[in-house]
Amino acid sequence: MLTAMVLIQAERTQIVATAERIARIRFVSEVYSVTGEWDIVAMLKLPSFEHLDEVVTLSLRSLEGIVKTQTLLAFRTYSPEQLDSGFSLGLES
């Protein structure tokens, strides 16, 4: 199983509609709206590299509203506990 993150810049007036369309694509497990240079992050869970091509090259590139993408492949997955503690940094009272 491969995990990929696709960083997406969308047309400003199309961010919500684009994110909703992305969420319906096969192998997209999560979609986030984010701050910064990118507008949307799509998390992909894929059985093979061929499926990455299917999602990024065929599906995402055909969606209206997407301006630019950058795809990141995960090398290693850490436990959910480690991920939760990483995302909660700075939230301690």
Stockholm file with secondary structure:
# STOCKHOLM 1.0

chainA/1-93         MLTAMVLIQAERTQIVATAERIARIRFVSEVYSVTGEWDIVAMLKLPSFEHLDEVVTLSLRSLEGIVKTQTLLAFRTYSPEQLDSGFSLGLES
#=GR chainA/1-93 SS CEEEEEEEEECGGGHHHHHHHHHTSTTEEEEEECSSSCSEEEEEEESSHHHHHIIIIIIGGGSTTEEEEEEEECSCCCCHHHHHHHHTTTCCC
#=GC SS_cons        CEEEEEEEEECGGGHHHHHHHHHTSTTEEEEEECSSSCSEEEEEEESSHHHHHIIIIIIGGGSTTEEEEEEEECSCCCCHHHHHHHHTTTCCC
//
